[in-house]
Amino acid sequence: MSVNMTNILLEAGTNELEIVEFYLEEPGPEGGQPYRGYYGVNVAKVLEIIRMPRITEMPQVSHPSVLGAFNLRDQIIPLVDLGVWLKKKRHDAEPPKVIVCEFNNVTTAFMVSGVNCIHRISWEEVEAPNKYMSSLASNSITGVVRLEERIIFLLDLEKIVAELNPELGMRFEENVTWEADTQYRALIADDSTLIREMIGDLLHKAGYMVEKTTNGEECWDRLQQIKQVAETEGRPVTDYVQVVISDIEMPKMDGHNLTKRIKDDPMLRELPVILFSSIITDKLRHKGVAVGADDQISKPEITQVARRAAALIQSRIAAAGAGAAVPA
């Protein structure tokens, strides 16, 4: 029996998330008790959880973890064995489960040993993995959640899919000519070093000055510093930063909560906010709208970020000019 996840949705901007906890079972030492490693994925990426379907092998697969594809309601979906990808020796005591996910505008299924439950937690409870842990796990862990009896690792499923199919990775449009008469200032919030650097490089090429932060909390703290300077000098915040570009899934504070805080602040609310995330889909776009995001761009369409940021900045400047021209 399948488990549909579409009704499990949190209110936007609360800085909470729900994770599906699943496990991979490995053989124990010398025939002892099997070992279970616990992992998690954001419910926002999960379409449903199903039993093992009938698989059709695919020709010339790029990695042994790709088991083949199956038909689910007239959609052909590739199936990835997470145990093989993570180089684990599987020892399933029960029939495996399949987690069907949607992100980056594609649908991919992942085979696991079993699924435990759904946890509702705050992003403040999600720890960023340290560099040593990330390197040991091939940078496939995006967060760590400590429960009383076990640790759950949040997996970077986007990275796995992008490595299996590089065409689904970040896409730059070639031969783009940037015409930037004004050097705008952008503030980036993203917990991925790779994505921060890619967005920063793109914006630099487009003529932006860029400042980077690693999560929503750090970005919010920086905005408070900018606001204090603006108040002291009697100038609008938009004289110091013209656009915020934020991921959604980040430890400490997510992009939805960051956006809500910006739009609830009398001094910051005119600052355009772009959400750039793999979980911006037709089903979840309303969450960004609810917190007041000015634009939402789904990864991996990174080239759109600079263009649409400039359009928002120019629109805000034009609106401010029109407002100033209206007599009191």
C-alpha positions in Angstrom: 0.0 0.0 0.0 1.3 3.4 -0.9 1.5 6.3 1.5 0.7 9.7 -0.1 2.5 12.7 1.4 0.6 15.6 -0.3 -1.5 16.4 2.8 1.5 16.7 5.1 2.3 20.4 4.7 3.4 22.9 7.3 2.3 26.5 7.5 5.0 28.6 5.8 7.3 30.8 7.8 7.3 28.9 11.1 10.9 27.7 10.7 9.7 24.2 11.1 10.1 21.2 8.8 9.0 17.6 8.7 11.4 14.8 7.8 10.7 11.3 6.7 13.0 9.1 8.8 14.2 5.9 6.9 16.9 3.4 7.5 19.4 1.3 5.7 20.1 -2.1 7.3 23.5 -3.7 7.1 24.8 -7.1 8.3 26.2 -7.1 11.9 29.7 -8.1 12.8 30.3 -11.9 12.4 26.7 -12.7 12.0 25.5 -10.6 15.0 22.6 -8.2 15.1 22.1 -6.1 11.9 23.1 -2.5 12.1 20.7 0.3 11.1 21.8 3.6 9.8 19.2 6.3 10.1 18.6 9.0 7.5 16.1 11.7 6.7 14.6 13.7 3.8 12.4 16.7 3.9 8.7 15.8 3.5 8.4 18.7 1.0 10.4 16.5 -1.4 8.4 13.3 -0.9 5.5 12.5 -3.2 4.7 9.1 -1.7 6.2 5.9 -0.1 5.4 2.6 -1.9 6.3 -1.0 -1.9 8.9 -2.3 -4.2 7.5 -2.0 -7.7 8.2 -4.1 -10.8 11.4 -2.8 -12.3 12.5 -2.6 -15.9 16.2 -2.5 -16.5 17.6 0.5 -18.3 20.3 0.2 -21.0 23.8 1.7 -20.3 23.1 3.1 -16.8 25.7 5.5 -15.5 26.0 3.9 -12.0 25.3 0.5 -10.4 23.0 2.1 -7.9 20.5 2.8 -10.8 18.3 -0.4 -10.7 16.1 0.6 -13.6 12.7 2.3 -13.9 9.1 1.7 -13.1 5.7 3.0 -14.2 3.7 4.9 -11.6 0.4 6.4 -12.8 1.7 6.8 -16.4 5.0 8.3 -15.3 8.3 6.5 -15.9 10.5 7.0 -12.8 14.1 5.9 -12.3 14.9 3.9 -9.1 18.2 4.4 -7.2 19.4 2.0 -4.5 20.6 4.3 -1.8 22.5 1.4 -0.2 24.6 0.9 -3.3 25.1 4.6 -3.7 26.4 5.0 -0.1 28.5 1.8 -0.5 26.6 -0.1 2.1 26.2 -3.8 2.2 22.4 -4.3 2.4 20.8 -6.8 4.7 17.1 -6.3 4.6 15.1 -8.4 7.0 11.8 -7.3 5.3 10.9 -6.2 1.8 12.5 -2.8 1.0 10.5 0.4 0.6 10.7 3.0 -2.1 10.5 6.8 -1.5 9.3 8.7 -4.5 10.7 12.3 -4.5 10.3 15.4 -6.6 12.8 18.2 -6.6 14.6 20.3 -9.3 11.5 19.7 -11.3 12.3 16.0 -11.8 10.9 12.8 -10.1 13.3 10.2 -8.8 12.7 7.2 -6.5 15.1 5.8 -3.8 15.1 2.3 -2.5 15.7 2.0 1.3 15.4 -0.8 3.8 12.5 0.7 5.6 10.7 3.8 6.8 10.1 4.6 10.5 8.0 7.8 10.9 7.8 11.5 10.3 9.3 14.0 12.7 8.3 17.6 13.0 11.2 19.7 14.2 12.6 23.2 14.1 15.4 24.2 11.7 17.2 25.3 14.8 17.5 21.6 15.7 19.3 20.8 12.5 23.1 21.0 12.8 25.3 21.7 9.8 27.8 18.8 9.3 31.4 19.8 10.0 34.0 19.7 7.3 35.4 16.5 8.5 32.1 14.7 8.6 31.2 16.0 5.2 34.4 14.8 3.7 34.0 11.3 5.1 30.5 11.2 3.6 31.5 12.5 0.2 29.6 15.7 1.0 26.3 13.9 0.8 25.0 15.0 4.2 23.3 18.4 4.5 22.3 18.3 8.1 22.4 16.3 11.4 19.4 15.8 13.7 20.1 14.4 17.2 17.3 12.3 18.8 17.5 10.9 22.3 18.4 7.4 21.1 19.9 7.9 17.6 21.3 10.4 15.1 19.5 11.1 11.7 21.6 12.2 8.8 19.7 14.4 6.2 20.9 13.3 2.8 21.7 15.6 -0.1 19.5 13.7 -2.6 20.0 16.6 -5.2 23.7 15.9 -5.2 23.1 12.2 -5.8 20.8 12.9 -8.7 23.0 15.5 -10.3 26.0 13.2 -10.2 24.0 10.4 -11.7 22.8 12.7 -14.4 25.0 15.8 -14.8 22.4 17.4 -17.1 20.2 17.9 -14.1 22.9 19.9 -12.3 23.3 23.7 -12.2 22.8 25.0 -15.7 24.5 28.1 -17.0 23.3 29.7 -20.2 26.3 30.0 -22.5 27.2 33.3 -24.3 25.1 35.5 -22.0 25.9 39.2 -22.4 25.3 41.1 -19.2 24.5 44.8 -19.4 24.8 46.3 -16.0 25.0 50.1 -15.8 24.6 50.1 -12.0 26.5 47.8 -9.6 23.8 46.4 -7.4 24.5 44.8 -4.0 23.2 41.3 -3.4 23.1 39.3 -0.1 23.1 35.5 -0.5 22.0 32.9 2.0 22.7 29.3 1.2 24.3 26.5 3.3 25.9 24.9 0.3 29.4 26.2 -0.3 29.2 25.1 -4.0 25.9 26.9 -4.6 27.1 30.1 -2.8 30.2 30.3 -5.0 28.2 29.6 -8.2 25.6 32.3 -7.4 28.4 34.7 -6.4 30.3 34.1 -9.6 27.2 34.5 -11.7 26.3 37.8 -10.0 29.8 39.1 -10.2 29.8 38.5 -14.0 26.5 40.4 -14.1 28.0 43.4 -12.3 26.8 42.8 -8.8 28.7 43.3 -5.5 28.0 40.1 -3.5 28.0 39.3 0.2 27.5 35.6 1.2 26.0 34.1 4.4 25.7 30.4 5.2 22.1 30.2 6.5 19.0 32.3 7.2 20.0 33.2 10.7 23.4 34.5 9.6 21.7 36.5 6.8 19.1 37.9 9.2 21.9 39.0 11.7 23.7 40.7 8.8 20.5 42.5 7.8 20.1 43.8 11.4 23.6 45.2 11.2 22.8 46.9 7.9 19.5 48.2 9.3 21.4 49.7 12.3 23.8 51.5 10.0 20.9 52.8 7.8 19.1 54.1 10.9 22.2 55.9 12.1 22.8 57.5 8.8 19.2 58.2 8.1 19.1 56.3 4.8 16.9 53.5 3.5 18.3 49.9 3.8 18.1 49.6 0.0 21.0 52.0 -0.2 23.2 49.3 1.3 21.7 46.1 -0.2 19.3 45.8 -3.1 18.3 42.2 -3.1 18.4 39.0 -1.0 18.7 35.6 -2.7 18.0 32.7 -0.3 17.8 29.0 -0.3 14.9 27.5 1.6 16.4 24.4 3.3 19.0 25.7 5.7 20.1 24.8 9.3 19.1 27.3 12.1 16.7 29.4 9.9 15.1 28.4 6.7 14.4 30.7 3.7 10.7 31.0 4.3 11.2 32.2 7.9 13.9 34.6 6.7 11.6 36.0 4.1 8.7 36.4 6.5 10.9 38.3 9.0 12.1 40.6 6.2 8.6 41.3 5.0 7.3 41.8 8.5 10.0 44.4 9.3 9.0 48.1 8.5 12.5 49.0 7.4 13.3 45.8 5.4 10.0 45.0 3.7 10.8 46.9 0.5 13.9 44.8 0.0 13.3 42.3 -2.8 13.7 38.6 -1.8 14.2 35.8 -4.3 13.9 32.2 -3.1 16.2 29.9 -5.1 15.6 26.2 -4.1 15.1 22.7 -5.4 11.7 22.4 -3.6 10.0 25.2 -5.5 7.4 23.2 -7.3 3.8 23.9 -8.5 2.5 22.2 -5.4 4.8 24.2 -3.0 5.1 27.6 -4.6 2.2 28.9 -2.5 4.5 28.7 0.6 6.8 31.4 -0.8 3.9 33.5 -1.9 2.4 33.2 1.7 5.6 34.7 3.3 5.9 37.5 0.7 8.7 36.3 -1.6 9.1 38.6 -4.6 10.2 35.8 -6.8 10.9 32.1 -6.7 13.3 30.2 -9.0 13.7 26.5 -9.0 17.2 25.0 -9.0 19.0 24.4 -11.3 18.0 27.5 -13.5 20.8 29.6 -12.0 21.2 32.0 -14.9 17.7 33.4 -14.2 18.8 34.6 -10.8 20.8 37.6 -12.0 18.2 38.7 -14.6 15.2 38.4 -12.3 17.1 40.1 -9.5 17.8 43.1 -11.7 14.2 43.2 -12.8 13.0 43.3 -9.2 15.5 46.0 -8.2 14.6 48.2 -11.2 10.9 47.7 -10.5 11.3 48.8 -6.9 13.4 51.9 -7.9 10.7 52.8 -10.5 7.9 52.4 -7.9 9.8 54.5 -5.3 10.4 57.2 -7.9 6.7 57.2 -8.9 5.7 57.5 -5.3 8.0 60.4 -4.7 6.6 62.2 -7.7 3.0 62.1 -6.3 2.3 65.3 -4.4 1.2 64.9 -0.8 
